[in-house]
Amino acid sequence: MARLRHVTSGYFNMYVIVDIQGQQFKVEQDQKLFVHRINADQGAEVEFEKVMLVDKDGAVTVGAPVIDGAKVVVEVLSHVKGDKVLVFKKKRRKGYRKLNGHRQQFSEVRVKEIIA
């Protein structure tokens, strides 16, 4: 576990649970993740203030429901589409067949800063 580090040597272990567009993510510093598409340009910084839990070197702080003053700053790296999901409908003996496809849009983000 390369991310576990000690405070005495200048390293730390900190993670938060944050709500990003209705989904909860456990994030750490410099982590990359895919979230539902964010309406921001590529390279823009976005702040999320719905931080529900902070674990800083074993000291856990739980919000009710969120922690005041805590936020996560992320940088939008790119906008991508997910894998295609095919939906096939058919009614037997009637000649009715329908095929639909859907690709969900995601944004790839990198956690720049955790303020807690």
Legacy VTK file of the C-alpha trace (Angstrom):
# vtk DataFile Version 3.0
C-alpha trace
ASCII
DATASET POLYDATA
POINTS 116 float
0.000 0.000 0.000
2.080 2.850 -1.317
-0.424 5.525 -0.271
-0.152 4.847 3.455
2.498 7.171 4.823
3.455 8.595 8.205
3.222 12.216 9.345
6.672 12.172 10.943
8.380 11.596 7.604
6.345 14.249 5.785
3.799 11.796 4.428
0.179 11.448 5.476
-2.831 9.202 5.161
-6.073 11.051 4.462
-9.245 10.246 2.619
-12.745 11.707 2.440
-16.142 10.518 1.314
-17.702 13.143 -0.936
-21.013 13.372 -2.792
-20.464 14.203 -6.471
-23.678 14.601 -8.458
-25.632 12.147 -6.342
-22.916 9.486 -6.073
-20.619 8.962 -3.100
-16.898 8.476 -3.712
-14.009 7.669 -1.387
-11.209 9.915 -2.653
-7.591 10.647 -1.779
-5.131 13.295 -2.928
-4.108 13.032 -6.639
-6.604 10.222 -7.306
-8.215 10.006 -10.746
-11.840 8.944 -11.096
-14.727 8.966 -13.542
-17.915 10.800 -12.539
-21.099 11.645 -14.402
-20.429 14.466 -16.853
-19.671 17.819 -15.235
-20.643 21.011 -17.042
-17.136 22.475 -16.962
-14.436 22.936 -19.562
-11.441 20.663 -19.777
-8.734 21.897 -17.390
-11.206 23.775 -15.177
-11.244 23.406 -11.400
-14.487 22.419 -9.686
-15.232 22.403 -5.938
-17.490 19.892 -4.202
-18.626 20.862 -0.712
-20.763 17.842 0.222
-18.054 16.113 2.264
-19.637 13.504 4.530
-16.613 11.907 6.209
-12.972 12.814 6.751
-10.313 10.351 7.933
-7.074 12.178 8.678
-4.425 9.859 10.149
-7.031 7.744 11.922
-9.025 10.692 13.317
-12.474 10.225 11.779
-14.915 13.137 11.497
-18.471 12.338 10.424
-20.837 15.052 9.222
-24.522 15.356 9.991
-25.096 15.162 7.037
-22.074 17.174 5.785
-18.980 18.702 7.373
-18.971 22.511 7.405
-15.960 24.119 5.735
-14.725 20.910 4.125
-14.445 20.657 0.362
-12.718 18.768 -2.411
-11.143 20.592 -5.354
-10.889 18.581 -8.574
-9.505 19.318 -12.035
-11.442 18.160 -15.095
-9.047 16.155 -17.261
-11.337 15.014 -20.084
-14.871 14.161 -21.142
-15.427 10.598 -22.362
-18.239 8.195 -23.198
-18.757 4.892 -21.438
-19.298 1.494 -23.028
-22.359 1.013 -25.206
-25.356 -0.607 -23.542
-27.733 -2.334 -25.975
-31.467 -2.593 -25.289
-33.342 -5.139 -27.413
-37.144 -5.372 -27.405
-39.161 -8.066 -29.142
-42.734 -9.315 -29.236
-42.939 -12.905 -30.327
-44.872 -13.840 -33.468
-45.645 -10.167 -34.240
-42.551 -9.131 -36.170
-41.797 -6.382 -33.645
-38.094 -5.938 -32.966
-36.371 -2.829 -31.697
-32.707 -2.257 -30.882
-31.542 0.830 -29.002
-28.081 1.755 -27.805
-26.919 4.169 -25.121
-23.506 5.522 -24.115
-23.283 7.369 -20.805
-21.112 10.488 -20.743
-18.457 10.746 -18.030
-15.856 13.269 -16.935
-12.406 12.145 -15.851
-11.278 14.228 -12.877
-8.198 14.368 -10.653
-8.393 15.358 -6.993
-6.110 18.371 -6.600
-6.795 19.359 -3.017
-8.734 18.220 0.027
-9.639 20.993 2.467
-10.869 19.680 5.802
LINES 1 117
116 0 1 2 3 4 5 6 7 8 9 10 11 12 13 14 15 16 17 18 19 20 21 22 23 24 25 26 27 28 29 30 31 32 33 34 35 36 37 38 39 40 41 42 43 44 45 46 47 48 49 50 51 52 53 54 55 56 57 58 59 60 61 62 63 64 65 66 67 68 69 70 71 72 73 74 75 76 77 78 79 80 81 82 83 84 85 86 87 88 89 90 91 92 93 94 95 96 97 98 99 100 101 102 103 104 105 106 107 108 109 110 111 112 113 114 115
